[in-house]
Amino acid sequence: MHGIGVSPGISIGPAFVIRKTLKAVSGIIIEGVEMKTIEINKFDHAVEASVCEIEGMKKEGETELPKTLVDILDTQIEFLTDPQIRTDVIEKIEKENKTCTDAVIEVIDAAAAIFENIEDEYLRARGSDIKDIGNRILRNLNPAEGPDFREFPENSIIISEDITPSDTISFDVSRIAGFATKAGSRTSHSAIIAKSRGIPAVVGCGDDLMNISNKTIVLIDGTTGEVIINPDSKIIEAFRSRQKEEREANAMLEKLKELPAITTDGNKITLLGNITGSADLEKLFASGGEGVGLFRTEMLFLGRDSLPGEEEQFNFYREVAEKSGNRPVIIRTLDIGGDKNLPYLNIPFENNPFMGYRAIRFCLSEKEIFMTQLRAILRASAFGNLRIMFPMICNIEEIRLAKQFVQQAKKELLESKKMFNDEIEIGIMIEIPSAALIADQLAMEVNFFSIGTNDLCQYTLAVDRMNERVSSLYNHFDPAVLRLIHFTIREAGKNKIDVGLCGEMASDPLAAVLLIGMGLDHFSMGASSIPAIKNIIRKTDKSKATEIWNRVKEMDNSEAITEYLKTLQA
Amino acid sequence: MISRDYIIFDKNGMHARPATALLKLRRQFKSEISLKKDGTTIQMKSMLNILAMGLKSEDTVTVIIEGEDEAEASRAMDSFFSEDMKNF
């Protein structure tokens, strides 16, 4: 069986099946004002008891419950005491002569149905919150029938229609091996909570899941979303060894996380991450990333039908700034055009998009789009340690012009009394050979460089790496590419500005020693590559790395260079 | 009566957390407060009704306040929609 893996990890254990669909309506008709008053009172008492239970949960855990969980519980109380729900229930009792239980079932079903039809995925998931409070009221109306979730054997895999927020909070986490649910999505509260508590979980497994009977041995993989019923010993063995590997890898990552990226002779190298939004930060920091070396803002612009406004951009950038605290965040202005086209901008077809109207060229002529983004970035700079980076700079006029735009944006913000960091650092990508060749001149204009090896390699060698016939020419160990990288790093060093590298080369274990030898200050890469690169840095002696670069410098082809670097690793 | 339009800033729209905060804030005032969007008007009392409006990011919603403390209530709504809504 397959579901959506929402909280990573592998668990094997006996199933504990919770069946708690809303009960069927009894159809009992009640008569007389007195009977109706009794039913209404029953409802009010059940609500009161339910609120008490949740208040109890809040107190029980207040010290350790994260704020998000307390918020979820507050929302549950709001739903429980919702006047609309009460009005609807009372109407069913008074006008339709229904019992309190029947009235609650019908009202909750109708309310849940409203949410299930909403387009928005987040709001759709709130349907299960409504059912959750419905079940709670019903349990308090008929206390004898309520299942007690705490009564499950240790290391059980909980199997359920859906795990509701209050379930996940009341579960004794230490006794659960994981859970699998029939319904649910990545954004359901249960998925979020499982992740924050580190319980492996698979959601959205479908109807077949509920055919599992109690105590059946079940294996779940919260990474891939697999659910295997009665796995044989071979499968269990395979998963156990994967589980062990995952733990060991995590342990190594965990150990390295606390250690600095420092060479054996005491040179500090900064390891940063490439991100597309605040959702990537958690993993980045957990992997030992010390900040963000490349925040690709175009992700906010792709996959929609109009431009994001200043407020939306501001919120998007601010979230990253705030979550990063004092850590540096290099935010790259829109790198659009070329292969990354936005249909709603109606950029005319180009024969040669990689050499066409893209990135900074596009921004410098679409002034309003550029100004909107700069204002949003500047405003977000008041909330963290942001730096601005311009992509695809090919000559000095472009950076001078871009800086004038920044000045103009600052002026506008001052006039409208909006806060920003006036000292915000400005840098550029070095990804066009012409920029690398005038790195000495460009260094006078900016606070930092970031070398984009993917484009630098493609433009230097005039090779489209997506074209299979020529892609073998694409190689970041090509002597010409290495010379441009080295010249850029050297000129940055002379001018005492920070220089980093954010292309794929930064995560290439073979390249790390060479880049340290050239004098690179920071590496920026995907979070998962950080531990491996840190491991290499911690084993490298910088003066030896410099010698290695001096030898590589003399070699005239990439094959020889690669072979030589491989012998060093062996 | 005070009636003002606000744009929903939160990128998730009016979801459970801001709605909970809004209801808590609303209870500090005696005035009748309602929300209006596309011809649908609801009283700002019910979580269910607020969420069922399905207010998305950048939607415009009208807040209508009537009662003895309407001026203070309006100021509170002002700061909720223009400031607090950005922080959920």
Boltz contact constraints between the chains, C-beta under 6 A:
constraints:
  - contact:
      token1: [A, 71]
      token2: [B, 17]
      max_distance: 6.0
  - contact:
      token1: [A, 74]
      token2: [B, 20]
      max_distance: 6.0
  - contact:
      token1: [A, 75]
      token2: [B, 16]
      max_distance: 6.0
  - contact:
      token1: [A, 75]
      token2: [B, 20]
      max_distance: 6.0
  - contact:
      token1: [A, 78]
      token2: [B, 20]
      max_distance: 6.0
  - contact:
      token1: [A, 78]
      token2: [B, 23]
      max_distance: 6.0
  - contact:
      token1: [A, 78]
      token2: [B, 47]
      max_distance: 6.0
  - contact:
      token1: [A, 79]
      token2: [B, 47]
      max_distance: 6.0
  - contact:
      token1: [A, 82]
      token2: [B, 46]
      max_distance: 6.0
  - contact:
      token1: [A, 82]
      token2: [B, 47]
      max_distance: 6.0
  - contact:
      token1: [A, 82]
      token2: [B, 48]
      max_distance: 6.0
  - contact:
      token1: [A, 83]
      token2: [B, 45]
      max_distance: 6.0
  - contact:
      token1: [A, 83]
      token2: [B, 46]
      max_distance: 6.0
  - contact:
      token1: [A, 84]
      token2: [B, 46]
      max_distance: 6.0
  - contact:
      token1: [A, 84]
      token2: [B, 48]
      max_distance: 6.0
  - contact:
      token1: [A, 84]
      token2: [B, 49]
      max_distance: 6.0
  - contact:
      token1: [A, 111]
      token2: [B, 48]
      max_distance: 6.0
  - contact:
      token1: [A, 114]
      token2: [B, 52]
      max_distance: 6.0
  - contact:
      token1: [A, 118]
      token2: [B, 54]
      max_distance: 6.0
  - contact:
      token1: [A, 122]
      token2: [B, 12]
      max_distance: 6.0
  - contact:
      token1: [A, 122]
      token2: [B, 15]
      max_distance: 6.0
  - contact:
      token1: [A, 123]
      token2: [B, 54]
      max_distance: 6.0
  - contact:
      token1: [A, 311]
      token2: [B, 9]
      max_distance: 6.0
  - contact:
      token1: [A, 315]
      token2: [B, 11]
      max_distance: 6.0
